[in-house]
Amino acid sequence: MGNGRKIGHISGIDPGAEFHRRVQVKRANLHRDTVRGISWLADEADGSDVADAIVLHGGYEDDEDRWTWVRYTGASPDVDKYKENGVPKLRRSQSWEYRDNAALKRSFERGHPIRVIRGWNGEARYSPIDCYRYDGLYRITHIRMALAKSPAPDGTPIEVCQFDLERLPEELQEATTFERQIHNLLEMQEGLPRGDSNAIESGSDGESEEEADEAAPVEEKFPEKRSTTVQRLVRDAAVPRNVKALYDGACQVCGLRLVGPNGKVYSEGAHIQPLGEPHRGPDVEPNVLCLCPNCHVRLDIGAIVIEDDWSINVRVGAAVGEVHAKLAMHRMHKVHVDYIRYHRKHWQGDSGGSVK
């Protein structure tokens, strides 16, 4: 495939990995370009162009991002593009013959997975903080020519090449380093007598603060069911780490900043809409708060909920004055209202608006 890029996983780079700018995305072999949205390379089968990655970052108004499902608009030559009030528009219809679109179409026909990279200027519910984030592999499920929302400047209808993509199940996403360690421990455990498994289960000392945020509780036992495919037991620590860094470890709810004897600050990255079933919240910055351990628990059990105006509603378990009147918000941290509405509806049946 050349240049270290290939179809599918790039060794050593797992979903959740973040990069400051596009040049770093390119150097990591996730994408061929520092500007364009569609990346392509030569297929080993016959040398024809096939797409290997796309970037979601301030795209066309016909794009739609729902995290596990994406509707993506194809590419056009620069001469066919312009902006109106900052929104990308087209002067003429797109074509399947254009190299980028042809490559993405060919990947659909051949069943190649596509790496999806999100930038900070994408869908507000899922965008990272001032960087680009690799969000794993997706498969193209459908392609079509569709009528664009906006016509050409002269009023002529515009047709666009449209691609629907669906995120692959978690077990098919690349395992993180910590998950690989779990996998190795599980395989070791299979070779041990049944009574010796506790020796492995207790070996959780020495993990970093970031790993501790998302790791399973110490008392949780390894599942009895064995599988050669490791389920995603933990998430990449980049997302909670980024949020915590914005607040220098100060709790967004009560303001407490815990500092240990070693001078290190301790805080926790709390997901507003929980990860996993049945909630299926995404592991993205707009869904994460920087909290102290107490407020993390309060959030998780519904003792506090957040209103649409960011005021904190203490439902139980906290005296007046223990928490801020409103959630502390850094200007770069765009907590999305959909997640607080989901959390509020889950605990008190009040969405305050539509929950998507």
N, C-alpha and C positions, 0 to 999 in steps of 0.2 A: 504493500500500500504506500510506502515511501514516507519520509520525513517523520517516522515514528507514529503517524496517525494510522488509524484503522477503523473498521466498522465495529461498533459496540464499545465495550469497556476499554478504558486506558488504564494500564496497570498502575496501581498505587494511588489512583484518584477516585475517590468514592463520592456518591451523592452528598451534597452539603458542603463540598470544598468551595472556598471562595477566593476570588482573585481581584486585586485592586483595579486593574484596567484590562482592556481587550488584548493588549500585547502579551500580558501574562497568560491569558486564556489560550492564545496562539502558541506560546512557548511550551505550554503544558500538553500540546498536541490535541486539545479538545476541539479546535476549530482552525480552519486554514487561513482566515482573514481577520483583520482588525476593524473592519467597517461593515461589511455586508452580512446579511442575516443567515444565508444558506451556505453551508460548507460542503464541498464535494471532493472526491478523489477518484482514482481509477480502480474499478473493480478487478480483483485478481482473476476473476473468471474469464473476462474477455477484454479488459482494458477500457471499457466504457465508463463514463462518469456516473457515479452514484453518490447520493448525499449521505453524510455521516453525522451532521449536527445542524442545529438552528439556534438562533439567539432571539429571545423575546425581550425587546427593549425599545419601548416607544414606537411600536409598529403601526400598521394601518388601522383605521377605524373599523374595518371588517374583521379584525382579529378578535378572538375571545379566549380567555384563559380561566379555566376552572380547576387548576392544579392537576387533577388526575386526567383531565380532558382538555385538549387545546384545539382551537380552530385557527389555522395559520394561513395568512395570505402570501402568495408567491412573490417572486422578485420581478423587477423591471429595470431596463437600462436607466442610468442616471438622467438622460435627456428626457425621459418620459415622466419624471417625478418633479413635484414641487410641494411647497408647504403653504397652508392657509391657516393663519392663526396658530402656527406651530404644529398643525396636524398634517401628516403626510398624505398627499393626494396624487392622483394619476391623470395624465393628459390623454392617454389612450389605453385600450384593453391590453391585458397581459397575454402571453403566448406560451403554450407548452413547449415550443421550440427553443425558447430562451434557455441558455445553458443551465442556470441554477434550477429552474422549474423542471426541466427535463431530467436532471439528476435526482431531484426529490421524487418525481413521478416514478423513475426507474427503481428507486429504493422501495417504494410502495409495491411495485409489481414483483420485486424479488424478495420481499419480506424482510428487508434489512432494518434493524432498529436504529433509532435516531437519538443522539445525545441532545438534551435540551438544557440550554444555559439561559438563566434569567438575569436581567440587569435591573438597576434601581429605578429605571424609568418605565417599567412595565406595569402590569396589573397591580394596583395598590395592595390587594389582599395578600400577595405572595412575593413582592419584590424585596430584595435584600437592602441593606443600608450602604449606599454609596459604593457599590462594588458589583461584581458579577458572581453568580453562584451556579455551580453545576448541579442540576436537579435530577439526574439519572436518565435512564433509557425509556423511550416511548416508541410505540409502533404506529405506523400510519394505517388507519382503518378505512379511510374513504377519501377519494379525491373528486373534484368537480369543477366545472366552470360556473361561476356564480355572478350575479349582478351586484356590483359594488353599491354601497350606500350613497356615494356621491358620484354624480356624472362628471364628464370632462368640462373644462372651462366653457366650451361652446354649447353645453347642454347635452352632448352625445352620451348615451348610456355607456358605462364602463363595465367590462367583464374581467374578473380576476380568477387566477388559478387558486383554488382553495383546498387545503389539506386538513383532515381531522386526525388528531393523534391521541392515543390513549397510553397512559403510563403503565409500564410493565409491573406486575406484582412485586412486592417487596423482596420476596425470596429470589427473584431474578435480578435484582439490583446488586451491584458489587458490594461485598461485605466490607465493613470498616476493619481497621487493624484490631480494635478491641473485640469485634465479633469473630475475627479469625482466631484470636486467642481462646475465646469461648468454644469455638468449633474444635480446636485442638484439645482443649480440656475434656470436651464431650467424648472425643475419640479415645483419649487416654482412659476416661472413666469406663468405657465399654470393655476395656481390657483388664480392669481391676475386679477383684471379688466385690460382691454387692456391699459388704460391710465397710469397705475402704473408701466409699465415695465421699464421706464427710471431709476427708483430708483435702479434697479438691474444692469442695464447696466453701471451705473456710478461707481459701487463699485469695482474699479480696483486699488485703492491706496494700497501701502504697499507691492507690489510684489518685489521679489528679483531681482538683476541684471540678474541672469541666466534665471529667468522666463520671464523677460521683453524681452530678446533676441528673444524668439520664440513665444511670445504671439501675438494675433491678435491686430491690432491698436485699440486705445481706442474708436475711432469713429465708429468702425465696429459694426453693430447691430447683435443681435442674429438672426439666420435664422428663417423665418416664419414657415417652415416645422418642426413639432415636431416628435421626434423619441425616443423610449426607448433605442435604441442603440446609444451611443455617438460616433460621428466621432472623429478621432484624430485631435484635434484643436491645440495642442502644442506637442512638442517633449521633451523627457527627456533632461535635461540640462547638463548631464554629458559630452557629446561630445564637445559642445562649451566651457564648463568650462575647460576641459583638454587642449584644444588648447590655450586658453587665458592664462592659467597658465604657459605654456612653454615660453611665451613672456613677462610675467609679465605685461600684458596689453598694451604693445607697439605695435602700428600699423605696420603690415608687409609691408604696401605700403609707408607710409610717415614717420614712426617713432614716431609719436605723442603719448605721454603717458598722458592721462587725469587723474588728481588726484583731487578729490573733497575736500571741506573744512574739511570733516571728515577724510581725509587721505586715503580714499578708492579709488582704481584705477577703472576707468570705461573703458570698451572696449566692442566690440560686436563680436559675432561669426557669420561670414558671409558664407553662403553656395555658393559655386562656381556654381555648377549645382543646380538650385533651387529645393526645395522640392515641392511635389504635382504636379498636372496636369498642363500643359502637359509635364513638364520637368522630373518629377519622379526621381530627384536626391536623393541618399541615405543620411541618417543622420549619417555620419561617418567622423572620423578625417581627412582622406585624401581629403575630399570634403569641409573642413571648414578652413577659414582664420580668424586670429585675426586682426580686423580692428577698426579704430576710426569711429565715426558715419558718418563723411563726406566721407571717402573712402568706407565705406559700401554702401552708396548711389551711389557713382561713379561706383562701381562694378555692383550694381543691375540695373543701367540704361545703362550700356555699355559705360560709359564715359572713363573707363579704361579697357583694356584687357591685358592678360598675355601671352607672347610668350612661345614657347617650351623651350627656354633657360632661362626662368624665368624673362626675361626683361619685364618691365612695359611699355606698349604702351598707352600714354595719348592721347585719341582721341579728347576730348573736355573738357573744363571747369576747367583746372588746368594749372597754369603757370609753366614754366620750373624751376626746382629746388624744387618744392613742394613735389615731390615723389622720392623714391629711383630709381636708374637706374635698379635695379633688386629686385625682391621680397625677403624680409628678410626670411630666412629659418633656423629654429632650426634643429639640426642634428637628432632629434627624430621625427620631424614632416615630414612625407612622403606625401606631396601633390602629387596627381597623375595627370599625364599629360592628361589623358582622360577627366577629369573634366574641365581643362582650355581650352582644345580643344573644348569641348561642348559649353562652355561660349563664346569663340571667334567665333565659327561658328554661334551661335545664333545671335550675334550682328553684325558681319561683313562678314559672309558667308565664313570664312577661317578656316578650321580645322587644317591645318598644318600637317595633318596625319589622319589616320582612327579614327573615333569616334565609340566606341563600345557601 
